[in-house]
Amino acid sequence: MKHTVSLKIALVAAGLALSWSAAAVAHHSGAAYDMEHQRTMSGTVKSVNWTNPHITFVVESDATDGEPARMWVFEVSSPGVLSRSGWTKRSLQPGDHALFRYAPLRDGSPGGFLLRVKLPNGQDLGFSLMPTDQ
Amino acid sequence: MKTVKNKAAALSIVVALIGMSVVSRAVAAPPDLDGVWVPDVKDQGRQETANVPPWKPAIVPQIERLAAEEKAGRPFLVLSHCLPHGMPSWMLISHNAFEWLTTPGRITMLGEVDGNRMRRIYTDGRAHPEDPDLTLHGHSIGHWEGDVLVVDTTGIAPQAYIAISEAVGVPNDGDMHIVERFHLEKPNVLDDELEITAPKVLTAIWKTTRIFRRYPDRHYEIIEGECVQEDLVPGKDEYGNDIFVSHPQNPDGSVRTQK
């Protein structure tokens, strides 16, 4: 519960960012993302854009009975914020298979604001803009 | 007689001590503000509605439209490029930390979102240049008034935004003047009290405060910042040197990010 609450706080703080258009993720203002209906999906990282003002991860979702594999784009905070939250540039690399917790794009495009990542080795990667939330 | 002499000596010592105390207070070193400061983003959010700028009537519809667009899930992107945030937006809405460096005659603030996020605050007594080249962060001079660093900034490019969030703000359109009063509200909590004069877009001076926190136990550092990495990936030149090459995005479904 504590974890969920602190994550929510982090997201509200992180909030305010980002938009999406066609094959492009833009930056800032979380209005494009639905923080109230968070979801989880599994997939494999295809590319990492470790850059300002926001990082993006391109992820190929696992094919399931009902859904073929497809490319997703997850946007997340900045290299500075993630570094201070314990990430490195190499925390998530192409080829890594992981579980992705995200706030989906409101328009239904395959993408979202990345909230948390769980790697097969059990490592759980989150982030917070303010240290008291970590 | 001896007693009188002793009393006089004691009195002179007391006077001397008081004098030394006054002098030492007058020349007391300013507070140590060096280190990495993280913005209080929760308070930034509160300020969006708690302290609205006195926008000119002609600006109000622009602000209302931006707010409506954000509410509709189509946020305008104040920071939609790799330019420096500019003043006062760096202080007002940045989610990233900055490093404060004090050296003789100047204070330097280093940011981390792009390669040239830097403010120089000259504390050597110089005046503003009479006819400065305009820049996004402007020209800043500062002096200490007791424990408060007073910073005066002019020469700001008209394109620099006055933003209340990452989705709502307008360019200052020129002639902006900013006075800041930096002081420690308590140890490791820095207040930046801003007074923003922007005659093209504001009807009056807008006074607002932003809070920054320092976490010495965490040994934070700002990191190398760049804003083009997703357009470039590690590769090799014809000699086998490690270089960055254009990122062939899109064929694999990957993205190009709007800056």
Interface residues (C-beta under 8 A of the other chain):
Chain A: V12 A13 A14 G15 L16 A17 L18 S19 S21 A23 A24 V25 A26 H27 H28 S29 A31 A32 K46 S47 N49 W50 T51 N52 P53 H54 T56 V58 E60 R70 M71 V73 S77 S78 P79 G80 V81 S83 R84 R106 D107 L129 M130 P131
Chain B: V38 D40 V41 K42 G45 E70 K71 A72 G73 R74 P75 F76 L77 V78 L79 S80 C82 H95 N96 A97 E112 V113 D114 S165 E166 A167 R213 Y215 R218 Y220 I222 I223 G225 E226 C227 V228 Q229 E230 N250 D252 G253 S254 V255 R256 T257 Q258 K259
